[in-house]
Amino acid sequence: MSEGSESGSAHRRTVLLCGMAAFTLATALCAAAQGFTSMLLCRFLGGTSAAFVSPQIWAAIPQTVPTARIARTMALATAGLSVSQVVGIPAGAWLALLSWRAPFWVVSAGAAAVWVLLLKSFPSLPPAASAGGSGRRGVYADVLGRGPLRLLLAGYLVFQTGNFAAIASYGSWFTRDFAMDQTSVGAAMMALGTGNTAGALLGARLVRRLGPRRALAAPFVAVACLHRSRRRSPRRTGEHLKGRQMADRTSRASSAPGGTGNRGAARTP
């Protein structure tokens, strides 16, 4: 929140390039880290740097794109995030087979290439004037002073809090209730990213057909219903899978040499 407001009052191109350069350096330092503490610190610096980059991208879209194409362009930007999830998981897993440092080096090199691309192509965009004045207080006074916008932001905060809480629980949920290994969990997360990509690409069409209000309400209701159904089906499925696994282990143990089934057979004259 602090970085978004402060960077909004500066030149967007300058903030974007500086943030991207800092992210590139922090990611490279992660690859060169000599321990978990230093890597965690570098990851924190990388996340902080990325927080300067993202607001500039989203803020630049309304300034550079015609009004009729803003929703579609934002959908494409969101789809890019989802595609990175689909591609990044298998690529990171493959690179990690070489070394745990390899994914960081590759991401740092890719970020450096993106920095050069931004340097050549990103336009010069001065910050938009805020009705509440400059500085952190002026920006948030302008945003929070608008009733409908304040309500939308509060709802989006609740939604994203629940969304990321659910995503954080997927790994343990898949492992516990579906007996998935690490590879299967990665594949499931790729499927999740594919769904996010499809939703982002179809979102603009949904807005045109249903209108902004209905297009916003329909996914909220659908997500709430799906998360509600999650509480019932997976646990029974997980218990069923665990029961099958236990039965398989018992069957293999009894049929193995020296197992209980072979012992009984050995005693039979």
N, C-alpha and C positions, 0 to 999 in steps of 0.2 A: 504493500500500500504506500509506503514511504517512497520507494523508488519510482512507482508509477506517477505519483503526483509531481515529484521533483523533475523527472525526465520530461514530463509533459510541458514544463515551462522552458525547456532548452530546445536547441535546434535538433530536429528529429534525426537527420542524417548523421550528425556528430555523435549523438547518444547511441544510435544503432551501431555505428562502426566501432566505437569504443567498447560497447558492451560485447559485441561479437569477438573483438580482439581479446578481451579479458576472458571470455568463455573458452576460446581456443587455448590460451595460455594455461588456464586452470585445468583443463582436461589433459593437457600434456603433462602437467605436474602430477596429476593422478597416476598417469602411467609410470612416472619416475618415483612415486612414493615408496618409502622404505618401510612402512608399517601401516596398520589400520588407522591409527589416529591421524597421521599426516594425510592419508588418502581421504578420510572423512572430512578433514578441514578443506582440502582442495575441492572436494565435491560440493561443500557448502559455498565456496567461492564461485564455483561454476554455476550453481543454481542462482546465486545472487546476480551474477553477470547476465544470465539468461533472463532474469526478471527485468533488466533494462531493455532487452531486445524485443520481447513479445509485445509490450504496449505500443512500441513504435510501428510494428507491422499492422496491428489492428487499427491504430489511429490513422495510418497512412491510407488505408483502403478508402474511407469516405472522402479523403482529400484528392485522390488521384483517379477515382472511378466514377463514372456517371451514376446518378442516383438510381436509375432503373436497374443497374447491374451490381449494386452494393451487396444485396443479399446473396446473389450467386457467387460473387467473388469471395465473400466471407465463408461460404460453404466450401469453396475450393481450398481455401486456406485451412479450414478445419479438416478437410479430407486429407490434406498433406500430413497433418499430425497423425491421423489414423494409419495412413500408408507407412509412415515411419515406424509405427508399432508392428505392423505386419512384416515389414522387411527387417527391422532392427533386431527382433527376437531371434530368428534363425541365424542372421549374420553374426550377431554377438555371440551366440552359442558356438558357432563354427570357429570364430576367431579365438574364443576362450580355450578351445582345444589346443591351440598353439601356445598361448600364454594368457594369463589373466590381464597382462598389460596391453596385449594386442588390440582389444576393442577401443581402449582409450587413445592409443596412437592413431588408429584409423579415424576415429571420430574427430580428433584434433586436426588431422590433415584435411578431412572433409570440411571442417569449420573454417580452416584457413582458406580453402578454395572458395567457399561461399563468401568469405570476407572480401576477397578480390573481386568477385562478381558483384557484390553490393557496392564496392567502391566505384566500379565502372558504370553501374546501371541505376542505382537508387537515386531518385531525384532529390533536389534540395527543397526541403519542406520546413518552413518556419512553423513554430508552435501556434496552435489556434488560440485566439484570445478567449479568456474565461470571463464570464459576466460577473463572477464573484471576486475578481482581482487576481493578481499573480501570487505565486507561492502555494505552499501546501494547504493553508487554510482557505485561500480563495478557490482552489480547485474543488475541494470537498464541500465548501459552502455552496458552490454552484450546483454540484451534483445532488447533494442531500437536501437542497432547498426545493427540489422539484418532487412533489408528492408521488405521482405515478412512477417516475423513474426510481425513486427510493423504494417503492413497493416491489418493482421488478427486480432490483438489485438484491433486496432481501430474499425474495423467492429463489433467485439464482444462487445465492449463497447457500441456502438450505439444500437446494438440489445438488450442487457440486460437492457439498460436504458429505451427503449421503452417497453420491456417485463414487467419490474417491475412497470412502470407507468401504463400500462394497468391493471395489477393485482390489483394495489391500487385503481383503479376506478371501479372494478367489483361490489363491494358492493353497492355503490351509484347508479351505472347503473342498477343493478338488482332491487333495491328498487324503483327507480324513473320510469323506463320504463316498468318494468314487475310487479310492485306492489307486490314484494316478501317480506315475513316477514323474521325474523332472521333465523328461521329454514330452510326455503327454500334457502336462500343465502348460508348457511352452506352446504346444500346438493349439490348445484351447484358448490361450491368450491371443494367438494369431487369428483364430476365428472371431474372437471378440473385436479385434482391430478391423477385420473385414466388415463386420456388421456396422462398426462406427463409420467406416469409409462409405458404405452404401447409404447410411442415413444422412451423412453430410452431403453427398452428391444429390440425393433426392430431396433434401430439405428445401431448396429453393422452389422446386416444383410444388411441394406441399404448401408452401406459403402462398404461391400464386393461386392455387385452387381453393384452399380453405380460408385464406386470409391470415394475418399475423396472429390474432387472438386464438382462433381455433387451432392453427398450426402449433401454437405454443402449448395449448391445453391438452391436445390429444396425446403427444408423447409423454407428458407428465402423468396422465391417467394410465397409459400403457405401462410405463416403468413401475408405477406403484402397484399395479395388478401383478406384474411379473415377479416383483420382489416379494409380494405377498404369497404367491404360489410357491416360491422357492422354499419357504419355511416347511412345507408339507412333503413334497415329493423327494428331495434329495436324501433326507435322513433315512427314509425307508429303503431307498435305493442303496445307500451306503451300507446299511445293515445286511441287505441281501447280498451285496458284493462281498462283504466280510464273511458272511456265512458260506458263500461258495468257495472263497479262498481257503477257509478252514476245512471245508469238506475235501477240497483238492489236496491240501497238505496231508490230511488223515489218510486219504486214498493212496497217495504216493508213499507215505510211511508204511502203510500196511502191505503194499506190494513190493517194497524194496527188499533186498536181501537182508535177512535178519529182522525184518519187520514183524509186527504182530500177526499179520495174516500168514506170512511164511512160517512163523513159528508154529502156528496151529497146524499148518499143512505138514510140517516136518514131524509133528508128533503122530500124525496119522499113519498107521502101519501100511 
